C-alpha cells in the first residue's frame, strides 16, 4: 500500500515527497532566496536579522530535524537556538530579534540531508526502489537482500510498492547497494538457479540494471534509465532493437521528433 502523509505543501514536501506543485515550487524559491540573503550579510555587522535563521530552523523541523539537533549539528548552544525560537521564558522575553553573523552562518549551513534527518522521517522512495531493483537485475535474490538488511520478507517487499519510506531504510539500502552493485551474487554464495530466477523477475518487471543509472539521477523521480547508452537520442530506438529491450519513452519521443523533422 502507498504510504500517505499529512505534510502540508511547501519546502519539506518538495524535497521529501518530491511534490512539484506550484505551491511547493514557490516555497522552495522563497526559502532559498531568504536563506541566501541571510548568508550574504557582511561580516562587519555585529548582529543580523534573526527571522531568516528562525525560519530555517523551523523548516528543518518540518524535515524531522529538531531544534536541539540543529544546535548540535551547527555547533552552537541549545540555549541560543531555544531563545531564537521561544525567547527567554524565565525572564518573560520574546524570541531573539537579532543574532551574531557567525551564529547565523552556522545554523543556515545545516541542511536536510539523509545523515542529518531522523531515521523515522518519511521521504520519497524512488531511489531506494531503483537500487534494490538494480540489484535484483544483477541476480541478487530478494530473500538474500532482505537477509543482509536484517528485515523479514514482508517488510522488505513493501519497499518495492510504497511511494514513501523512512530515512533509516533509505540509508540501509544505499549502503547495501554500494556494497553489492559490483559483486557477482553467484560468487558471493547465491545459488546460480536462484540468481537466474531473480534476473528473470527483473526482466519481466522491466527493472533497470545497475549500469542504466547515473549516481546523480537514480534518486530523481523524473529521470529515466539509460538502457542502451543511447537512450533519448535518435540512435536509441535501434539500440533497443539490437539489445532486444523494449523501447523506452525517451527513445520513442526522440524517434518521433526525428520523423517530424
Secondary structure as UniProt FT lines:
FT   HELIX           11..16
FT   HELIX           22..39
FT   TURN            43..44
FT   STRAND          48..49
FT   HELIX           51..63
FT   HELIX           67..74
FT   HELIX           78..86
FT   TURN            89..92
FT   STRAND          98..99
FT   HELIX           101..108
FT   TURN            114..116
FT   TURN            119..120
FT   STRAND          122..124
FT   HELIX           126..137
FT   TURN            138..139
FT   HELIX           142..149
FT   HELIX           153..159
FT   TURN            160..161
FT   STRAND          164..166
FT   HELIX           167..180
FT   TURN            181..182
FT   TURN            185..189
FT   HELIX           192..205
FT   HELIX           210..212
FT   TURN            215..219
FT   TURN            221..222
FT   TURN            231..232
FT   TURN            234..235
FT   HELIX           236..243
FT   HELIX           249..260
//
